[in-house]
Amino acid sequence: MKIKIPLLLTLLWCGMGAKAQSLTLSECLSSAVAHMPVLQQEPLLKASLENKLSNYAAQNLPQVNLNGQLTHQSAVPEFPFSLPGIGGLSLPKTQFRTYLEISQPIYTGGTSKALSGIETAGTMQKIEQLNVTAAVIKKQVTEVFFSIAEAQTQRQSIVETIDLLKERQQALDAALKNGVAQQNDVLKLQAELLNLNNQLKLSDQRIAGAKEILSLLCGIEVSNQTLSWETTSDMSGLNDLEQNAELKLINTQKTTLQASVDLYNSQRMPKLFAFAQTGFGQPNPYNFFNRNVSGYYMVGAKLQWSVTDWGKTTREKENITLGLEQLDRVAAQKQLEIMTRIKQLNTDIATLETAIAADEELLNLRSAIAENARHQYDEGIITFSQYLEEVLAEKQVAINKAAHEAQLVKNQNLLQLELGNL
């Protein structure tokens, strides 16, 4: 079932004749995400990931080290006899050696790739955690945004009622002077105007406080801005929770665990390196009979392979499987919670749609009754108190209808937030 409810409500602020700017919910949400310091970590996380991936890639490049050593020792090996044609072995007590070592990984079992995968998955997990935080902030902004909207629609009805009663007050004062009206009618009207003005002050205070909170959350000044929105609620994707931030976070946690399997597998693979060493020394480290400064080199290959780890890798992989099963259960529980909230929101939306339809019908009736009461009062059929009662009843229905409309759009947006569409 696809339900579309377009709704555009513009709340006009009274403020020294200044022209207010329009501010949409979407703009508030975007500003809040851009403004919150904790949500500004994503580019830093990505930059850090790039550096780490570059370091892992560098592990596959030749590793070059320059070494030097100068020593003086108290004794050196000596032959107690002389060899024909060679003489005795005479090594210098002061020796030096400087050499260049080069090591080139040929095969490392995919360790660098596995480490890169773990690092990437870990970074994505941190980013998804930020998205969960962003979703919480967006819900908070939405609640505050529509609390202002609801209060402002009620304020507008109060202002309209005050204006209407002030018009009637002038006529009632004139009727009192002519002896047509009663003093008690004037007092009742004054009391109602006082009550409405008090409600207006309280409403202004609530609106001002909520706008200060919205300004803090969004990082923009909203005191002189108009709130406006238009929403289309599509229920066809009700069961599609792929974009929900909490479930996406769990999926990235599973990806991080799965990436660890590749690392454990790579650690069990043989590793092959080529190496070379060249330098100068006195005496030659490869020929002690050469006591002069001379060059030398060595090239070769080296194999490393941990034949057994006594079941450590197997147990680590079993722990990963257990961790994935735990996350599956967490995801199932989280999905149940989300679906419960979605069901509640849809129930509230349906209830509010029914209430708005009833409000519309009731408002038409109350408007007709109030208009008839005005004519009856002008003709002296009913008292002013009776007329006032009908006017206030009409305005209360209008206030209720406006509040229900604001609540409906709020719940529609909260539903989209649950689905991850905002």
C-alpha positions as CSV (number, residue, x, y, z in Angstrom):
1,M,0.0,0.0,0.0
2,K,1.4,3.4,-1.0
3,I,0.2,6.4,0.8
4,K,1.2,9.9,-0.2
5,I,0.3,12.9,2.0
6,P,1.7,16.1,0.6
7,L,1.5,18.8,3.3
8,L,3.0,22.3,3.2
9,L,2.6,24.4,6.4
10,T,4.3,27.8,6.6
11,L,4.4,29.4,10.0
12,L,4.7,33.1,10.0
13,W,6.6,34.9,12.8
14,C,5.6,38.4,14.0
15,G,8.8,40.3,14.5
16,M,9.2,44.1,14.0
17,G,8.0,43.8,10.4
18,A,11.2,42.0,9.4
19,K,10.9,39.5,6.5
20,A,11.5,36.0,7.7
21,Q,13.5,33.5,5.7
22,S,12.2,30.0,5.0
23,L,13.9,27.0,6.8
24,T,13.0,23.5,5.9
25,L,13.4,20.4,8.0
26,S,15.9,19.0,5.5
27,E,18.1,22.1,5.9
28,C,18.0,21.8,9.7
29,L,19.0,18.1,9.5
30,S,21.9,18.9,7.1
31,S,23.1,21.8,9.2
32,A,22.9,19.7,12.4
33,V,25.0,16.9,10.9
34,A,27.6,19.4,9.6
35,H,27.6,21.4,12.9
36,M,28.1,18.6,15.4
37,P,31.8,18.3,16.3
38,V,31.5,14.5,16.9
39,L,30.2,14.0,13.4
40,Q,33.1,15.8,11.8
41,Q,35.5,12.9,12.4
42,E,34.7,11.1,9.1
43,P,37.3,12.9,6.9
44,L,39.9,12.4,9.6
45,L,39.1,8.7,9.8
46,K,39.4,8.4,6.0
47,A,42.7,10.3,5.9
48,S,44.1,8.1,8.6
49,L,42.9,5.0,6.7
50,E,44.7,6.2,3.6
51,N,47.9,6.5,5.5
52,K,47.6,3.1,7.1
53,L,46.8,1.5,3.7
54,S,49.9,3.2,2.2
55,N,52.0,1.7,5.0
56,Y,50.7,-1.8,4.4
57,A,51.3,-1.4,0.7
58,A,54.9,-0.3,1.5
59,Q,55.5,-3.6,3.2
60,N,55.7,-5.2,-0.3
61,L,58.4,-2.9,-1.4
62,P,62.2,-3.5,-1.0
63,Q,63.4,-2.8,2.5
64,V,66.8,-1.0,2.5
65,N,68.9,-0.6,5.6
66,L,72.4,0.9,5.9
67,N,74.4,-0.4,8.8
68,G,77.8,0.5,10.3
69,Q,79.9,-0.9,13.1
70,L,83.2,0.1,14.6
71,T,84.6,-2.0,17.4
72,H,87.8,-2.4,19.5
73,Q,88.3,-5.6,21.4
74,S,90.8,-6.7,24.0
75,A,91.8,-9.9,22.2
76,V,91.6,-11.6,18.8
77,P,92.0,-15.2,17.8
78,E,95.6,-16.3,17.2
79,F,97.0,-19.6,15.8
80,P,99.7,-21.0,18.0
81,F,101.5,-22.1,14.9
82,S,102.3,-20.8,11.5
83,L,101.0,-22.3,8.3
84,P,103.4,-22.8,5.4
85,G,103.2,-19.9,3.0
86,I,100.6,-18.1,5.1
87,G,102.2,-17.4,8.4
88,G,100.2,-16.9,11.6
89,L,96.7,-15.5,11.8
90,S,96.9,-11.9,12.9
91,L,93.6,-10.0,13.2
92,P,93.4,-6.3,14.1
93,K,91.8,-5.5,17.5
94,T,90.1,-2.5,16.0
95,Q,87.6,-3.5,13.3
96,F,85.0,-1.8,11.2
97,R,82.2,-2.8,8.9
98,T,79.7,-0.9,6.8
99,Y,77.2,-2.6,4.6
100,L,73.9,-2.2,2.8
101,E,71.1,-4.7,3.4
102,I,68.2,-5.1,0.9
103,S,65.2,-7.4,1.6
104,Q,62.5,-8.0,-1.0
105,P,59.3,-9.9,0.0
106,I,58.4,-12.3,-2.7
107,Y,55.4,-14.1,-1.1
108,T,53.9,-13.2,2.3
109,G,50.7,-15.2,2.2
110,G,48.5,-12.1,1.7
111,T,49.4,-10.6,5.1
112,S,49.4,-7.0,3.8
113,K,46.1,-7.4,2.0
114,A,44.5,-9.0,5.1
115,L,45.8,-6.1,7.3
116,S,44.4,-3.6,4.8
117,G,41.0,-5.4,4.8
118,I,40.9,-5.3,8.6
119,E,41.8,-1.6,8.7
120,T,39.3,-0.7,6.1
121,A,36.5,-2.6,7.8
122,G,37.4,-1.1,11.1
123,T,37.3,2.4,9.7
124,M,33.9,1.7,8.1
125,Q,32.7,0.5,11.4
126,K,33.7,3.8,13.1
127,I,32.0,5.7,10.3
128,E,28.8,3.7,10.7
129,Q,29.0,4.5,14.5
130,L,29.0,8.1,13.5
131,N,26.0,7.6,11.3
132,V,24.2,6.0,14.3
133,T,25.0,9.2,16.3
134,A,23.8,11.3,13.4
135,A,20.5,9.4,13.4
136,V,20.0,10.2,17.1
137,I,20.8,13.8,16.5
138,K,18.4,14.0,13.5
139,K,15.6,12.5,15.6
140,Q,16.3,15.2,18.3
141,V,16.2,17.9,15.7
142,T,13.0,16.6,14.2
143,E,11.3,16.5,17.6
144,V,12.4,20.1,18.4
145,F,11.5,21.3,14.8
146,F,7.9,20.0,15.1
147,S,7.5,21.1,18.7
148,I,8.0,24.6,17.3
149,A,5.7,23.9,14.4
150,E,2.9,22.7,16.7
151,A,3.3,25.5,19.1
152,Q,3.3,28.1,16.3
153,T,0.1,26.7,14.8
154,Q,-1.6,26.9,18.2
155,R,-0.2,30.4,18.6
156,Q,-1.7,31.5,15.3
157,S,-5.1,30.3,16.3
158,I,-4.8,32.1,19.7
159,V,-3.9,35.3,17.9
160,E,-6.9,34.9,15.5
161,T,-9.2,34.4,18.5
162,I,-7.8,37.4,20.3
163,D,-8.3,39.6,17.2
164,L,-11.9,38.3,16.8
165,L,-12.7,39.0,20.5
166,K,-11.2,42.4,20.4
167,E,-13.5,43.3,17.5
168,R,-16.4,42.0,19.6
169,Q,-15.2,44.0,22.6
170,Q,-15.7,47.3,20.8
171,A,-19.2,46.4,19.9
172,L,-19.9,45.0,23.4
173,D,-18.7,48.2,25.1
174,A,-21.0,50.2,22.9
175,A,-23.9,47.9,23.7
176,L,-23.1,48.2,27.4
177,K,-23.3,52.0,27.2
178,N,-26.7,51.8,25.4
179,G,-28.0,49.4,28.1
180,V,-28.3,46.5,25.6
181,A,-25.4,44.4,27.1
182,Q,-24.7,43.4,30.6
183,Q,-21.6,44.2,32.7
184,N,-21.1,40.5,33.3
185,D,-20.7,39.9,29.6
186,V,-17.9,42.5,29.4
187,L,-16.2,40.9,32.4
188,K,-16.4,37.5,30.8
189,L,-14.9,38.8,27.6
190,Q,-12.1,40.6,29.5
191,A,-11.4,37.4,31.5
192,E,-11.2,35.4,28.3
193,L,-8.9,37.9,26.6
194,L,-6.7,37.8,29.7
195,N,-6.6,34.0,29.6
196,L,-5.8,34.0,25.9
197,N,-3.0,36.6,26.3
198,N,-1.5,34.5,29.0
199,Q,-1.6,31.5,26.7
200,L,0.0,33.6,24.0
201,K,2.9,34.6,26.4
202,L,3.4,31.0,27.4
203,S,3.4,29.9,23.8
204,D,5.9,32.6,22.8
205,Q,8.2,31.4,25.7
206,R,8.0,27.8,24.5
207,I,8.7,28.8,20.9
208,A,11.6,31.0,21.9
209,G,13.1,28.3,24.1
210,A,12.7,25.6,21.4
211,K,14.2,27.9,18.8
212,E,17.3,28.4,20.9
213,I,17.7,24.7,21.3
214,L,17.2,24.2,17.5
215,S,19.8,26.9,16.9
216,L,22.3,25.1,19.1
217,L,21.6,21.8,17.5
218,C,21.9,23.1,13.9
219,G,24.5,25.8,14.4
220,I,22.4,28.4,12.6
221,E,20.2,31.2,13.9
222,V,16.5,30.3,13.5
223,S,14.8,33.0,15.6
224,N,13.7,35.0,12.6
225,Q,13.1,32.2,10.2
226,T,10.0,30.5,9.0
227,L,9.6,26.8,9.4
228,S,8.2,25.0,6.3
229,W,8.1,21.4,5.0
230,E,6.5,19.2,2.5
231,T,6.6,15.5,2.9
232,T,5.7,12.4,0.9
233,S,5.4,9.2,3.0
234,D,5.9,6.0,0.9
235,M,5.0,2.9,2.9
236,S,6.0,0.5,0.1
237,G,9.5,0.1,1.6
238,L,8.3,-0.5,5.2
239,N,10.2,-3.8,5.6
240,D,13.3,-2.5,3.8
241,L,15.7,-1.8,6.7
242,E,18.9,-2.0,4.7
243,Q,19.6,1.7,5.2
244,N,18.9,1.7,9.0
245,A,22.1,3.1,10.7
246,E,22.0,0.6,13.6
247,L,21.7,-2.4,11.4
248,K,24.4,-1.1,9.0
249,L,26.7,-0.7,12.0
250,I,26.2,-4.4,13.0
251,N,26.9,-5.4,9.4
252,T,30.2,-3.6,9.5
253,Q,31.1,-5.2,12.8
254,K,30.5,-8.6,11.1
255,T,32.7,-7.5,8.2
256,T,35.5,-6.6,10.6
257,L,35.3,-10.0,12.2
258,Q,35.3,-11.8,8.9
259,A,38.3,-9.8,7.7
260,S,40.3,-11.3,10.7
261,V,39.9,-14.8,9.2
262,D,42.1,-13.7,6.2
263,L,44.7,-12.5,8.5
264,Y,44.8,-15.7,10.5
265,N,45.0,-17.7,7.3
266,S,47.9,-15.6,6.0
267,Q,49.8,-16.0,9.2
268,R,49.9,-19.8,8.6
269,M,51.2,-19.5,5.0
270,P,54.9,-19.8,4.2
271,K,56.8,-16.5,3.5
272,L,59.6,-16.1,1.0
273,F,62.1,-13.2,0.9
274,A,65.0,-12.4,-1.3
275,F,67.9,-10.6,0.3
276,A,71.2,-9.0,-0.6
277,Q,74.0,-7.6,1.5
278,T,77.1,-5.7,0.3
279,G,79.7,-3.5,2.0
280,F,83.2,-2.9,3.1
281,G,85.0,-4.1,6.2
282,Q,88.4,-4.6,7.9
283,P,89.0,-7.5,8.2
284,N,86.7,-8.9,5.5
285,P,83.9,-10.7,7.5
286,Y,83.8,-13.5,5.0
287,N,87.6,-13.9,4.8
288,F,89.5,-13.4,8.0
289,F,92.8,-13.9,6.2
290,N,92.2,-10.6,4.3
291,R,93.2,-8.0,6.9
292,N,92.9,-5.1,4.5
293,V,89.8,-3.0,3.8
294,S,87.9,-4.9,1.2
295,G,84.4,-5.3,-0.2
296,Y,82.1,-8.2,0.1
297,Y,78.5,-9.2,-0.8
298,M,76.0,-11.9,-0.2
299,V,72.7,-12.7,-2.1
300,G,70.1,-15.3,-1.3
301,A,66.6,-16.2,-0.3
302,K,64.9,-16.9,3.0
303,L,61.9,-19.1,3.8
304,Q,59.8,-18.7,6.9
305,W,57.0,-21.1,7.7
306,S,55.4,-21.8,11.1
307,V,54.6,-25.5,10.6
308,T,52.3,-25.7,13.6
309,D,50.7,-23.3,16.1
310,W,49.2,-26.0,18.2
311,G,45.6,-25.2,17.2
312,K,45.8,-21.4,17.9
313,T,44.5,-20.4,14.5
314,T,41.7,-22.9,14.6
315,R,40.6,-21.6,18.0
316,E,40.8,-18.0,16.8
317,K,38.6,-18.8,13.8
318,E,36.1,-20.6,16.0
319,N,35.9,-17.5,18.2
320,I,35.2,-15.4,15.0
321,T,32.4,-17.8,14.1
322,L,31.0,-17.5,17.6
323,G,31.3,-13.7,17.4
324,L,29.4,-13.7,14.1
325,E,26.6,-15.7,15.7
326,Q,26.4,-13.3,18.6
327,L,26.1,-10.4,16.1
328,D,23.4,-12.2,14.3
329,R,21.4,-12.4,17.5
330,V,22.1,-8.7,18.3
331,A,20.9,-7.9,14.7
332,A,17.7,-9.9,15.2
333,Q,17.0,-8.1,18.5
334,K,17.8,-4.7,17.0
335,Q,15.5,-5.4,14.0
336,L,12.7,-6.4,16.4
337,E,13.1,-3.1,18.2
338,I,13.2,-1.1,15.0
339,M,10.1,-2.9,13.6
340,T,8.3,-2.2,16.9
341,R,9.1,1.5,16.6
342,I,8.0,1.5,12.9
343,K,4.7,-0.3,13.8
344,Q,4.1,2.3,16.6
345,L,4.8,5.2,14.2
346,N,2.5,3.7,11.5
347,T,-0.2,3.2,14.1
348,D,0.2,6.9,15.2
349,I,0.1,8.0,11.6
350,A,-3.1,6.2,10.9
351,T,-4.6,7.5,14.1
352,L,-3.7,11.1,13.3
353,E,-5.0,10.7,9.7
354,T,-8.3,9.6,11.2
355,A,-8.2,12.4,13.7
356,I,-7.5,15.1,11.0
357,A,-10.4,13.8,8.9
358,A,-12.6,14.1,12.0
359,D,-11.2,17.5,12.8
360,E,-12.0,18.7,9.3
361,E,-15.6,17.6,9.5
362,L,-16.0,18.9,13.1
363,L,-14.4,22.2,12.2
364,N,-16.8,22.7,9.3
365,L,-19.7,22.1,11.7
366,R,-18.2,24.3,14.5
367,S,-17.6,27.1,12.0
368,A,-21.2,26.9,10.9
369,I,-22.4,26.9,14.5
370,A,-20.2,29.9,15.4
371,E,-21.5,31.8,12.4
372,N,-25.1,31.0,13.3
373,A,-24.4,32.0,16.9
374,R,-23.0,35.4,15.7
375,H,-26.2,36.1,13.8
376,Q,-28.3,34.9,16.8
377,Y,-26.4,37.2,19.1
378,D,-26.7,40.1,16.8
379,E,-30.5,39.5,16.7
380,G,-30.7,39.2,20.5
381,I,-31.7,35.5,20.4
382,I,-28.8,34.3,22.6
383,T,-26.6,35.9,25.2
384,F,-23.0,37.0,24.6
385,S,-21.8,34.2,26.9
386,Q,-23.5,31.6,24.6
387,Y,-22.0,33.2,21.6
388,L,-18.5,33.3,23.2
389,E,-18.8,29.7,24.1
390,E,-19.4,28.7,20.4
391,V,-16.5,30.9,19.1
392,L,-14.1,29.4,21.6
393,A,-15.3,25.9,20.7
394,E,-14.6,26.5,17.1
395,K,-11.1,27.9,17.7
396,Q,-10.3,24.9,20.0
397,V,-11.1,22.5,17.1
398,A,-8.9,24.6,14.8
399,I,-6.0,24.4,17.3
400,N,-6.5,20.6,17.7
401,K,-6.5,20.1,13.9
402,A,-3.3,22.2,13.4
403,A,-1.6,20.2,16.2
404,H,-2.6,16.9,14.7
405,E,-1.3,18.0,11.3
406,A,2.1,18.9,12.8
407,Q,2.2,15.7,14.7
408,L,1.4,13.7,11.6
409,V,4.3,15.2,9.6
410,K,6.6,14.7,12.5
411,N,5.8,11.0,12.7
412,Q,6.1,10.6,9.0
413,N,9.6,12.1,9.2
414,L,10.5,10.0,12.2
415,L,9.4,6.9,10.2
416,Q,11.7,7.9,7.3
417,L,14.5,8.3,9.9
418,E,13.9,4.8,11.2
419,L,14.1,3.5,7.6
420,G,17.4,5.4,7.1
421,N,15.9,7.6,4.3
422,L,16.7,11.0,5.9
